[in-house]
């Protein structure tokens, strides 16, 4: 297809899944899970009202109890959580949508309050500088984590495998492995957080090993064409850094390209202004390395999204806050209509306000 003819409303086949447009609802933590980290009773309404997206990716969902790092985030490791998510997938499918679950382990970005008093785990015992998390007792600084023993790492892989199987039982259309934003798999990948000397540290090949082993385990459950991966090359959130991000992420992307995944989901870094700009870590750098379906995310609006699609640099564009505040974002973009303004005060926690009460065009 001529890329010049492609825009946000052009359908796309992703494996056997028919995406009715190229707009993706990005994963957005909302911290509204209920007792037992079960999805909120409002979650079915929240997600299904956004089913006009070509694809919905859920908020990050911990694959195991040890993967939690924030208050009221949902899991997918208990029967009650599976049942809670079934209500969401049923509602989205009734509304004609497709939905993938994002599987998560936060690694060092946690607190003993979430872990029965135990320290968070990480590739190395390096504390994230200046990072805190909300617990039931308020905001608390994150302590230095405990480095995982080599013989514990298979348990991490198994947790992702189990979470993937539970996501399948809950009726999802696929899963996304969260390898971005300074959480566990990203911590292993980047040399600023990984100082190991075993087979999971040192060389790029070793640092990428856990990410790839998790992806392979999840693909064993789902088939590779129902598995996506999210990466954040050059991201600094959660005190992340890497000495050579083009080389590190270039290797990871080339390896992922061999796995024939549903998609690769890239959070493009904002280019800092200054004397020493970052190396190019945009879709322009990664597109030649990844011939499969590529999703980009980085504060895109309607015009920039259409431009990146027409340039052939991406196949889908993810929208975060715009979908949060506009359940009918597809319709609004199609009509070039005004958009609701997101309210940051209601992003995390709380009830219906700022969650399921943003008006549609029709309601407005």
C-alpha positions in Angstrom: 0.0 0.0 0.0 1.2 3.5 -0.8 2.1 5.0 2.5 1.0 8.4 1.3 -2.6 7.1 1.2 -2.4 5.8 4.8 -3.8 7.8 7.7 -5.2 7.2 11.2 -8.4 5.8 9.8 -6.9 3.2 7.5 -7.6 -0.4 8.6 -4.7 -2.8 9.3 -4.3 -6.5 9.6 -2.1 -7.4 12.6 -1.6 -11.2 12.1 -5.2 -12.5 12.1 -6.6 -9.5 13.9 -8.4 -6.8 11.9 -7.7 -3.4 13.4 -10.4 -1.0 12.1 -8.1 2.0 12.4 -4.5 2.8 13.4 -5.2 4.5 16.7 -4.0 2.7 19.8 -5.1 3.4 23.3 -1.8 3.4 25.2 -1.4 1.7 28.6 -2.2 4.1 31.3 -1.8 3.5 35.0 -5.0 4.6 36.8 -4.6 3.2 40.3 -8.2 2.3 40.8 -8.0 -1.5 41.4 -10.1 -2.8 44.3 -9.4 -5.2 47.2 -7.0 -8.0 46.1 -5.7 -5.9 43.2 -8.9 -6.8 41.2 -9.8 -4.4 38.4 -12.2 -1.7 39.4 -15.9 -2.4 39.0 -15.8 0.6 36.7 -13.0 -0.7 34.5 -15.4 -2.4 32.0 -17.1 0.9 31.4 -13.8 2.7 31.1 -12.3 0.4 28.6 -15.4 -0.5 26.6 -16.2 3.2 26.0 -12.9 3.5 24.2 -13.5 0.4 22.0 -13.5 2.5 18.9 -9.7 2.4 19.0 -8.0 0.1 16.6 -6.4 -1.6 19.7 -6.6 -1.0 23.4 -3.6 -1.8 25.6 -4.5 -2.1 29.3 -2.8 -0.4 32.1 0.3 -2.2 33.3 -0.8 -5.3 35.2 1.5 -7.2 37.6 2.1 -10.8 36.5 2.9 -11.7 40.1 2.3 -10.2 43.6 6.0 -9.4 43.8 5.8 -7.2 40.7 3.7 -4.5 42.3 5.1 -1.1 43.0 2.2 1.3 43.2 -1.0 1.4 45.2 -4.2 0.0 43.6 -2.7 -1.4 40.4 -4.4 -4.5 39.1 -2.9 -8.0 38.8 -3.4 -11.1 36.7 -2.1 -13.8 39.2 -5.2 -14.8 41.1 -8.5 -16.3 40.1 -10.4 -13.2 41.3 -8.3 -11.0 39.1 -8.9 -13.2 36.1 -12.7 -13.0 36.8 -12.4 -9.2 37.1 -10.6 -8.9 33.8 -13.2 -11.1 32.1 -15.8 -8.4 32.7 -13.5 -6.0 30.9 -12.7 -8.1 27.9 -16.4 -9.1 27.5 -17.5 -5.5 27.5 -14.8 -4.4 25.0 -15.6 -7.3 22.7 -19.4 -6.5 22.9 -18.5 -3.0 21.8 -16.5 -4.2 18.9 -13.0 -3.6 20.2 -9.7 -5.5 20.5 -7.7 -5.4 23.8 -4.2 -6.6 24.8 -3.0 -6.8 28.4 0.3 -5.2 29.3 2.2 -7.6 31.6 4.4 -5.9 34.2 7.0 -6.4 36.9 8.3 -3.1 38.4 11.6 -4.5 39.8 13.3 -1.9 41.9 10.5 0.6 41.6 8.7 -0.7 44.6 8.6 -0.6 48.4 8.6 -3.1 51.2 5.1 -2.0 52.0 3.9 -3.9 48.9 6.2 -6.9 49.5 5.4 -8.0 53.0 8.4 -6.2 54.3 10.9 -7.6 51.7 13.1 -5.4 49.6 12.3 -4.9 45.9 14.3 -7.0 43.5 16.5 -5.8 40.6 19.4 -6.8 38.5 21.8 -5.0 40.8 21.5 -3.3 44.2 21.3 0.2 42.9 18.7 2.6 44.3 16.8 4.9 41.9 17.8 8.4 42.7 15.0 10.7 43.8 12.2 8.2 43.1 9.3 7.7 45.5 6.1 5.7 45.3 2.7 6.1 46.9 1.8 3.4 49.4 -1.2 3.0 51.7 0.6 5.2 54.1 1.4 7.9 51.6 4.5 8.9 49.5 7.6 7.0 50.5 11.2 7.0 49.1 12.2 3.8 47.3 15.0 1.9 49.1 18.0 0.2 47.4 16.8 -3.1 46.0 18.1 -6.6 46.4 20.0 -8.1 43.5 18.3 -11.2 42.2 20.2 -14.4 42.5 20.8 -16.2 39.2 18.7 -19.1 40.3 15.8 -16.8 41.0 15.5 -15.5 37.5 13.6 -18.6 36.2 10.9 -17.7 38.7 10.5 -14.2 37.1 10.2 -15.8 33.7 7.6 -18.3 35.0 5.6 -15.4 36.5 5.3 -13.8 33.1 4.3 -17.1 31.6 1.7 -17.6 34.2 0.4 -14.1 33.8 0.2 -14.6 30.1 -1.8 -17.8 30.5 -4.2 -16.0 32.9 -4.6 -13.2 30.4 -5.6 -15.8 27.9 -8.1 -17.3 30.3 -9.5 -13.8 30.9 -10.4 -13.4 27.2 -7.8 -10.9 26.0 -6.8 -10.8 22.3 -3.1 -10.8 23.1 -0.5 -9.4 25.6 2.2 -6.8 25.6 5.4 -7.4 27.5 6.4 -4.2 29.4 10.0 -3.7 28.7 10.0 0.1 29.1 10.0 3.0 31.6 12.7 1.8 34.0 10.8 -1.4 35.2 12.4 -4.8 35.7 13.1 -5.9 32.1 14.4 -2.4 31.2 16.6 -2.5 34.4 18.2 -5.6 33.1 18.7 -4.2 29.6 20.3 -0.9 30.4 23.9 -0.7 31.8 23.1 2.1 34.2 21.1 -0.4 36.3 22.7 -3.7 35.4 26.1 -4.4 36.9 25.8 -8.2 37.0 28.7 -10.5 36.2 26.6 -13.6 35.4 24.9 -14.5 32.1 22.4 -11.7 32.7 25.0 -8.9 32.9 27.9 -7.4 31.1 27.5 -7.7 27.3 24.5 -6.4 25.5 23.6 -10.0 24.6 23.6 -10.9 28.3 21.7 -7.8 29.4 19.0 -8.4 26.8 18.7 -12.1 27.8 15.9 -11.7 30.3 13.7 -9.6 28.1 14.0 -12.1 25.3 13.5 -15.1 27.5 10.3 -13.5 28.9 9.1 -12.7 25.4 9.7 -16.3 24.3 7.9 -17.7 27.4 4.9 -15.5 26.7 4.9 -16.4 23.0 4.9 -20.1 24.0 1.5 -19.4 25.6 0.0 -17.1 23.0 1.9 -17.6 19.7 4.3 -14.8 18.7 1.7 -13.1 16.6 -0.4 -12.2 19.7 2.6 -10.8 21.6 3.8 -7.2 21.6 6.7 -5.6 23.4 7.1 -2.0 24.6 10.5 -0.3 24.9 11.6 3.2 25.8 15.0 3.8 24.2 16.8 6.8 25.8 14.1 7.2 28.4 15.2 8.7 31.7 12.1 8.0 33.8 12.8 6.1 37.0 16.5 7.2 36.9 17.4 5.2 33.8 20.5 5.6 31.6 22.6 3.6 29.2 26.1 4.4 27.9 25.2 3.5 24.3 21.4 3.4 23.8 21.6 3.0 20.0 23.7 -0.1 20.3 21.8 -1.5 23.3 18.3 -1.0 21.9 19.4 -1.6 18.3 20.4 -5.1 19.4 17.2 -5.7 21.3 15.1 -4.5 18.4 16.9 -6.7 15.9 16.4 -9.7 18.1 12.7 -9.0 18.6 12.4 -8.6 14.8 13.4 -12.3 14.4 10.5 -13.4 16.6 7.6 -12.3 14.2 5.7 -10.5 17.0 2.3 -8.8 16.7 4.1 -5.5 17.1 7.0 -3.5 18.6 5.8 -0.5 20.7 8.3 2.3 21.0 8.1 5.3 23.3 10.2 7.9 21.5 12.3 10.1 23.8 11.7 13.8 23.8 14.8 15.4 22.2 16.4 17.7 24.8 17.6 21.1 23.7 21.2 21.8 24.5 24.8 21.6 23.5 24.9 17.7 23.6 21.7 16.3 22.1 20.8 12.7 22.5 21.5 10.3 19.6 18.6 9.6 17.4 16.3 7.1 19.1 13.2 7.9 17.2 11.2 5.6 14.8 13.5 6.9 12.0 16.4 5.1 13.6 14.5 1.9 14.5 12.3 1.5 11.4 15.0 -0.1 9.2 15.8 -2.5 12.0 12.2 -3.7 12.5 10.3 -4.7 9.4 7.2 -5.8 11.4 4.3 -3.7 12.8 5.6 -0.7 14.7 3.6 1.4 17.2 5.0 4.8 18.2 4.1 6.9 21.2 5.4 10.3 22.2 2.7 12.9 22.8 1.4 12.6 19.3 -1.5 14.8 18.1 -3.7 14.2 15.0 -1.4 16.0 12.6 1.9 14.5 13.8 0.4 11.0 13.9 -0.8 11.2 10.3 2.6 12.6 9.2 4.5 9.7 10.8 2.2 7.2 9.2 2.4 8.8 5.7 6.2 8.8 6.1 6.2 5.1 6.6 8.0 5.4 9.9 5.2 3.6 11.9 2.1 1.5 11.3 0.1 2.5 14.4 0.2 5.5 16.8 -0.6 5.2 20.5 -2.3 8.0 22.4 -2.3 8.2 26.2 -3.8 11.3 27.8 -5.9 12.1 24.8 -7.7 8.8 25.0 -7.9 9.1 28.8 -9.9 12.4 28.4 -11.7 11.5 25.2 -13.4 8.1 25.1 -14.5 8.9 21.5 -11.1 10.2 20.4 -11.4 8.4 17.0 -14.7 10.2 16.2 -13.3 13.5 17.4 -10.2 13.1 15.2 -12.3 12.0 12.2 -14.4 15.2 12.6 -11.4 17.4 13.6 -13.6 18.3 16.6 -12.5 20.0 19.9 -11.0 17.7 22.5 -11.7 17.4 26.3 -8.8 18.6 28.4 -7.2 15.9 30.7 -7.4 16.6 34.4 -4.1 15.5 36.0 -5.7 15.7 39.5 -7.8 12.6 38.7 -5.2 10.5 36.8 -4.4 8.2 39.7 -6.8 6.8 42.2 -10.2 8.1 43.1 -13.6 7.1 41.7 -15.7 7.8 38.6 -14.5 11.4 38.3 -11.8 11.7 35.7 -12.3 8.0 34.9 -15.7 7.3 33.3 -17.2 10.8 33.2 -15.4 12.5 30.4 -18.2 13.5 27.9 -18.4 12.3 24.4 -19.2 14.6 21.5 -22.8 13.5 21.5 -23.1 14.0 25.3 -21.5 17.4 25.0 
